[in-house]
Each structure stands twice: as structure tokens, then as C-alpha cells.
Amino acid sequence: MKTLFICSILALATAAHAQDAYDELLYRSYLAHIAAANASLRLNEASEAKRWIDGAAITRLGWEWDYLNSTADQSLDRVEFEDALPVDISPSPDGKTLALAMDDGSIRLLDAATLKEQRRIVGHRAAVYAARYSPDGKSIVSCSRDSTLRAWNAESGELLWEVHAGGHGLADVHVSPDSKSITYCSWRRHPEKRVEGLVSLWSTKTGKKLWEAPFGNKPIVAIRFSPDGTMLAAGTWGWRVALWTLSNRDSVREFTFDDVDAYSAIDDIAFSQDGKQIIAATKNGTPRIWDVESGELLHELRSHTKPVLTVCVSQDGSQLYTSGADAAIVVWNMQTGKPLTKLFGHDDRVYALATSPDSRTLYSLSADRSLRIWSVPAGTWCTAPAGRPEYCYAFALTMDGKTLLTDGPDSLATLWNAADGTLLRTLDVRDDLLNAIAVAPDNSWFATCTWDTVVRVWNMQTGKLKHELVGLKGGVTTLAASPDGKWLAGATSAKEVVVWNSDGDLVARLECPGGVWSVAFSPFCDLLATGGQDGTLSLWNVGSWQLQRDVREYSASINAIAFHPGGYELATAGDDGRLVVWDTEDLAEEHELRGHSQRIWCVAYSPDGSRLFTGSADLTVRVWDAEVGSSLLVLSEFSDPVYNIAVSPDGNSVYANSSGTEFRKFSAR
């Protein structure tokens, strides 16, 4: 019996060991799948990312999996075509209908909201290359591989006129802003077998040819009127954009890729909405923006990994969209030429983009045989110029998760809608560059600090000054409001932490001989943690304000502190690039997390305490497994150090900023 008992114990131990080994194997597999999916998205390979995401161990799914899964397909809706392939797309001027040029020779009209087909226009004898609404909405103009140019009644679909426009396909067509003229481009072959680009103008009403001119020795595949109708631009496979002023058609200007070694055929072009810039999508993968008047190259758009086939500008002129062979849609700031975000979802090359008249919706066509709809605000979060400072160090999310507060330009504080990134309002706080913002848990007030010796408390609703907290010996580097709203603490350059009550009375001065850089209240408001410039972590009793315990573990400054939602742990991040998790009972070190290559500026827990988020001078945000202590995901969409980070109360969204140049929202659903 004794032998049987011992054997049973050994069998149980062996089984437990085997289970632990299996769990470890699953976890390592999960980490590998997450890393591979993240790397795939960084390379714009959404289909590959989906494969890795779908293969991850389902018992280990966390925020990082949800984020990658939602990022891999951000489209709002889609429709797939089995019988024919859509080639081009044109929204109607009222935004209610989409006209699709199809490779079966038809033009299909879809309801823009439901993507349901309303009717078809037939008549072309070969693939339709482009079908575009006239700006007045009365007609649809199309060009086809059958070398005809046609005009149709937009309401009835009746053929208005048909002409043989010439050329050998690869054609494009556009309608002037006043709807009176049509421009057409193609190419033709001379008897001596040389290729010649072809551009022409036609009357929208009669179909009569008004003007024709050859250009270059390569096909011309894209043609556009300027927004004011005074200019005409054509993009060619000869690496150049040709620009005519219609009042003087004998003179043509050129914008080229002649200085590029890589093959640089142009597949699409667009004017900015003010007509001052011209944009070209190119097979070398780096679109360009030129100044129309001076010819100066303004921006080279570097984000795609493969040829760029299509480009369009939002109707409000603020955003630019590009896509192509890598199937990623990149959203750019039209003014700065910087990428704002990427939109994933298509499984094959994207060759047509268009925006709705209200600029809220983006449409795309792909070789995966789908038309997809995208929400433009999802890619343009917190970009209103009136609320964007040159530098941003103050950054706070209200406890209900609805409002994000940042410093704004010209001594303003900016309130943003945290859901969609729209600008709510700006408040004149009459401060210099803000170091920090702290928000009351009931959203009734917020506090600001600078390098002067006054902390100011403002009414959230009115923007009026509520308190000026004086008595400071130095400038305040950071602020923390207690979760119960009773206390406000500020770390100062005078090597002390100052605490005020809700009435604005100074109640405590906590001396920190090694200097202090960071402060945080525990979730239950029983502890205040301070991080020293000398690497000392201290815990203070809230109320008595007595030092309970401290530890000096860092060799450099502790830049950020975050308490676990349960209060039994806290995380610190410092200049040495380490993230350390501590037991608050005795300040024993539980985990040391390494991965950042430079100093860490900020840290935050997820609401369930399972994840940690950090922002660093290495231009990344990292997601960590708070229980195991391993790095799960690296978010590297930044071009400046990441100074601030916040997590929404539902744990769905993570907000980060780098020096004010980039505000980012990462959503898991």
C-alpha cells in the first residue's frame, strides 16, 4: 500500500511537471505568434499577420491579440464581386451613390451606405477603365478598352453620346469642376512602332473634341483637372507628371522622378484641394508631393514597402491617402507629409481610393475582388491644428475615459473627445509650456503646472481659475490627483513633494533629499509613492504623510510610477531603461522587465492589472505581461520619444503622445 501511495504521488508530480512544461510551451508559442503578427503588420503584410493571429494559442489571448486582430482588418464594411472585377470608383456629388467601373464592360451603381447594387449601365464592349460623376451630378463619363469615351445620364443610365477617343486602352477620364469639359488620356503607337502619350479635351454636352496633344513616349494612365479648373495634370509611365495651364496649352511643365534609380512609373495623381500641390503615386513605392507654382519637391512619402498604385485627397483637404501592392492604406497629414496611421484589411493590391464628399468615409477597391468602407476619423485621431501644440508634455485621461486633456498652442489646454479624436474645446490657462495635467475623478476640475512656483486649478466646465496653489520653493515637474479627489500632490525641483487638499490648502511637504521626479497615489488612497532622481522609491502614508518605507534600486532617475489596480503592486520606470514591479507591502522586487533600449518616460497598468504599457525615448510603446514579466508587443509608430501614456477605463484603448508631434490611439476592439 505504501509503495502504491508513493507511486501515486510520483505520478501526480510527473503529470504536474508535464502540464507545466506544456503550459510553458503554449506561452512561448503565443509570444512567437504575437511577435510574428506584429512584424508582419509593420511590413504592411496584413494577410500574413492574420495567419499568425489566427494560429495563436486561444488560452493566452490578451490585449495585444485583440489589438493585432482588430488592426489586421479595420474596414467597416465590404462587398465582394464574384462575376466581375471593379476597376475604378467614383462617389456621386451628394455622397449617396458609388459608380464602379467594371472589367466586364458595365458600370454598376451602388448605394453608398449599404453597398447594395441599384442598377447597371451597359454599352461598352470591353473593360471600363474609369467611370466618373460630373460635379453637377447630372452625368457619368466613362472610358473603356474599346477606345470609346461615353457620357450617360446619371439618373436614367441613358447613353447621351459616344465617340471614338483613340488610344489603345490604359485610359483615364476626368470632368472639370464646372462640369463643362472632359479630359481623357491614353496612348497610341505610330507606324514606326514608337509609343506616344495622348491627352485630349472634350465637350461634356456634345462630345466634341476641343483639344488634343501628344506627350512623351510612354502611356499616360492618370489625368486630373485642378480644383479650380485652370490646370490639367497627367501622370505617365515615363516617370513624370505633365502640367498644362489651360489658358496656354502650348506650354507644359514637368515634375519627374528622373533622379531616382528605381523604376518609377506613375499610376495615379491628385491635386491638393487648394490646387497648390500635386501628388504622384509611383511604382518605386515613395510617392511625391510637389509645389505647383515653384516646382519644389515638398515631401517624399515613405511608408509603403511595394509599388504605390493609387492616391487621393480628402474633400476637406487635410488628409492624403495612398495604397498599392502592399495592400496597406496609409493616411498622411497633407500639410506635413507625415504618416498618421495605416489601415489594413485587404488581402491583395489596392488600385483605387475615393472619399465621400463629407470626408468621413474612405472607399477602396482591391484585386481581392472587394470594395471596402473605412472610417476616416479612425485614421485621423486628434489632428485638429487648433488643439495641437508644438510640444506636448501634459497629458491626462478623465476617469470616465471620455475626455483627453493635453497642453495646446499659445498657453491653451486642449480637451479632446477620446473616442473619435475631435476637438471639444480649448481653455486659456495662461501658463507657459505645461509639465503636467491632473484631473479630478469627478471631472469638476483639472490642475496644471509649469516650471514656475504656482500650481493652478481650473474649473473643467467653465475654464475659470479655481485655486492658485502657492508656497512652492521650485517648479513642479509632475502632478497626481488622488482617486477619491481629496488630495493633489506635486513633485518640485526643490527636492520635495507638496500635497494640497481639495480646498487648496497646503497640508504636507515631503522631503526627498535625492530629488523627486514622479508621484502616484494608490487605488485605495492609503499610499503615496514618490520616485527620486537618485533612484529612490518611497512610500508615504496618506493622511499622516509619514514615510513608511523606501528602497534605492535604480542608479538613475525614476521617471514614472503606476499602481496595480489591486493596490498590492506598483511598477516603476527609469532612466536606465528598466521596468520594475514591486510588492507594496515590503517593496520587494517581483519582476525586472527589460526590453527598451533607452530611458522609459511613462508607465500604466491595464484596468484588470494583467498588462503594463510603457513609453520610451527609444520611440516605442511596449506591452508587457504584468504577471509573467515578459514583453508581448512593440508599437513603433513614433518619430519622437514617447512621454505620456494612458489606458481607457474599459481597457480597450491605449493613448500615447510623443513631444506633441504625434498623438496615437491604439484600440483593441
HELIX and SHEET records of a PDB file:
HELIX    1   1 LYS A    2  ARG A   42  1                                  41    
HELIX    2   2 ALA A   46  ASP A   54  1                                   9    
HELIX    3   3 ILE A   58  ARG A   60  5                                   3    
HELIX    4   4 TRP A   63  THR A   71  1                                   9    
HELIX    5   5 VAL A  376  GLY A  379  5                                   4    
HELIX    6   6 PRO A  385  GLY A  387  5                                   3    
SHEET    1   A 4 ASP A  77  GLU A  80  0                                        
SHEET    2   A 4 SER A 370  SER A 375 -1                                        
SHEET    3   A 4 THR A 361  SER A 366 -1                                        
SHEET    4   A 4 VAL A 350  THR A 355 -1                                        
SHEET    1   B 4 PRO A  86  PRO A  91  0                                        
SHEET    2   B 4 THR A  97  MET A 102 -1                                        
SHEET    3   B 4 ILE A 107  ASP A 111 -1                                        
SHEET    4   B 4 GLU A 117  ILE A 121 -1                                        
SHEET    1   C 4 VAL A 128  TYR A 133  0                                        
SHEET    2   C 4 SER A 139  SER A 144 -1                                        
SHEET    3   C 4 THR A 148  ASN A 153 -1                                        
SHEET    4   C 4 LEU A 159  HIS A 164 -1                                        
SHEET    1   D 4 ASP A 172  VAL A 175  0                                        
SHEET    2   D 4 SER A 181  ARG A 189 -1                                        
SHEET    3   D 4 VAL A 195  SER A 203 -1                                        
SHEET    4   D 4 LYS A 209  PHE A 215 -1                                        
SHEET    1   E 4 ILE A 220  PHE A 225  0                                        
SHEET    2   E 4 MET A 231  THR A 236 -1                                        
SHEET    3   E 4 ARG A 240  THR A 245 -1                                        
SHEET    4   E 4 ASN A 248  THR A 256 -1                                        
SHEET    1   F 4 ILE A 266  PHE A 271  0                                        
SHEET    2   F 4 GLN A 277  THR A 282 -1                                        
SHEET    3   F 4 ARG A 288  ASP A 291 -1                                        
SHEET    4   F 4 LEU A 297  GLU A 300 -1                                        
SHEET    1   G 4 VAL A 308  VAL A 313  0                                        
SHEET    2   G 4 GLN A 319  GLY A 324 -1                                        
SHEET    3   G 4 ILE A 329  ASN A 333 -1                                        
SHEET    4   G 4 PRO A 339  LEU A 343 -1                                        
SHEET    1   H 4 PHE A 395  LEU A 397  0                                        
SHEET    2   H 4 THR A 403  GLY A 408 -1                                        
SHEET    3   H 4 LEU A 412  ASN A 417 -1                                        
SHEET    4   H 4 LEU A 423  ASP A 428 -1                                        
SHEET    1   I 4 ALA A 436  VAL A 439  0                                        
SHEET    2   I 4 TRP A 445  CYS A 449 -1                                        
SHEET    3   I 4 VAL A 455  ASN A 459 -1                                        
SHEET    4   I 4 LEU A 465  LEU A 469 -1                                        
SHEET    1   J 4 VAL A 476  ALA A 481  0                                        
SHEET    2   J 4 TRP A 487  THR A 492 -1                                        
SHEET    3   J 4 GLU A 496  ASN A 501 -1                                        
SHEET    4   J 4 LEU A 506  GLU A 511 -1                                        
SHEET    1   K 4 VAL A 516  PHE A 521  0                                        
SHEET    2   K 4 LEU A 527  GLY A 532 -1                                        
SHEET    3   K 4 THR A 536  ASN A 541 -1                                        
SHEET    4   K 4 LEU A 547  ARG A 552 -1                                        
SHEET    1   L 4 ILE A 558  PHE A 563  0                                        
SHEET    2   L 4 GLU A 569  GLY A 574 -1                                        
SHEET    3   L 4 LEU A 579  ASP A 583 -1                                        
SHEET    4   L 4 GLU A 589  LEU A 593 -1                                        
SHEET    1   M 4 ILE A 600  TYR A 605  0                                        
SHEET    2   M 4 ARG A 611  SER A 616 -1                                        
SHEET    3   M 4 VAL A 621  ASP A 625 -1                                        
SHEET    4   M 4 SER A 631  LEU A 635 -1                                        
SHEET    1   N 3 ASN A 644  VAL A 647  0                                        
SHEET    2   N 3 SER A 653  SER A 658 -1                                        
SHEET    3   N 3 GLU A 662  SER A 667 -1                                        
END                                                                             
